Amino acid sequence: MEEAYRALGVKLAFTSVSACIAETLTYPIDAVKTRLQLQGQISTEKKTVGALETATRVLRKEGIKGLYAGLSPALVRHVFYSGTRISVYEQLKATLQQQQQQQAGGLAAQAAQPGVGAKLLMGLTAGAVGQAVAVPADLVKVRMQADARAVAAGKQVAPRYQGMADALVKITRQEGVVGLWRGASPAVQRAALVNLGELATYDQAKQAVLATGWVGDNVGAHTAASVCSGFFASLVSTPADVVKTRMMCSASSRPTIVQAVQGVIAEGQGWKSFFRGVGPRALSNGLNSGIFFCFFEAIRRVLIARQQEALLQSAVDQKLEMEMAERSGALRASSSSAGQSSGAPAAMLAAAPVKGAAPSSSGSGKLACLSLAIPLSYIMTSK
């Protein structure tokens, strides 16, 4: 049991490290995406500003710091979100593979590979569980990004929160613990769709790339699979992401999905409003997935190699112990047989009377009396 918990802890650790590296490198793109999704809430802003113009405005007014507003809660979110979703997905996959191997009798390797439908369902489940855990950190991240935008537009004098801890305390005090999960419903739906498209598509795309034989299990295969998964995940999850962002930044005390959807539709751009920010989101997801899975696969290979070395060393140690035990048993058996063969003559010699030797304590009483009677009769007849 200790070994299982240790393995889970190691997996959570290197998953979180990989996710934090990827998030740090791609966070500016995510910040631009959030600004695009919030367009229309501030009347002084134009509603049709593109990603490049948005990024240029942020750099001009706020500097590079503006593109990294809310990074700390984003990293905390990924520690919980990515660690949970990857662990849940791989556990579900391993369980399903084990069941399929048992059904196939362990003979067919192909039977151990889950189908596309199973992978989609596992990705959906893993994403929902991971996001349900990480909603509070996601909420703080989105609000800190929105505050930076509002301050730059002159709608706020200063940000509402001084950091993640301050944000959690203030939100809990003003909105209650339930307020930390504001927008949880679309957030979980969005994460489920992201992972449906990301984890399942990455797994399937990687399997297809490796099946071609053009590249091995290396950075090339991981990058190609990541680009496919990031693009597909962005397409299927952007509408839910837009609704989630609007709910988390809503001025209403109890915003609903219907209110958020109506607010997006009221901007007059129809269904296009639900795909606002899809360009930078696809770029962010593609890069994030590529960086994450490259680091993830590299760290996993190192850990697997070390684990295999440890198992090999353990097997060698066990074999040596068995050989030593066998040799020790053989030596004991040979010494025992030698003792038994030399013990028979010794017993015969011990049973025979020896001149000048005292009779054995196990000898008969008659022999003792006879040995004393012979010299006495000799003395009496000699008179």
C-alpha angles and dihedrals in degrees: 000000000000090000091053093050091047091051091049091050092050091049092050090048098052092040090054093046092050092048094048092050091050093045093050093052095046101034097104089061090051090050091054090048091054092049090052092050091051094052112122096038092089112057096207093063125085111246098218102055112141130224096262094048091047092052091047092051092049092050092047097048104029106017125220088317090069091060091053098047108134096018095133096059089042090058092045089050092054093050088061100028102045094034091053099041096048093045093048093046095049092044091051090046094049091048092050092047090051092051092048092048090051091050091048091047091242090284105105117062091192090059089062092063114089116230126247093261092053091048091051091051092047091049091049092051095044093050094049093050093046095049094045087061095044102044096106093055090045090051092053092047094052093046093050089051090049091048092054089052094047092049091050090051092050095245093116130037093213139352116282094229132049094202144328097290091049091049093051092049095047095045092049091048095047102034104019128239089298088062090068088067096049108143091016094136098059090034092057091043090050093048091047090053092044092053092041086059099032109041097033094041092046092050093046095042092049090050090050093047092050090047090061091063092220094115135017130231093293143109092294093058092043093050094048092048091046094053090052093047095045094050094047093045091052093053096051098041107038097089091053089045091054092050091047092052092049093049094048092051097039118128089217116102092224109023118185133206090248092055092048092049092048090050092054092047092048090065087078101235096104120210091349089075089065090059095048109139094017091130098057089035092057090046092047094047093046094050093039092050092045094051093041097049093042091055091039094052093043094051091043092053090052092049093046090050091051091046091051091049090051091049091048091049090048091051091049091049091049091049091051091049091051092049091049091048091050092049091047091051092049091051091050092049093050093048091048093051091047091052092050094051093050093044097069098064089042090055091049092050091048091051093052118083113256121206112251093008125119115243119259119266087236092054124108121273090232093065090053092053092047092053090056096042096057097063092041093054090048092054093048095050093047092071 
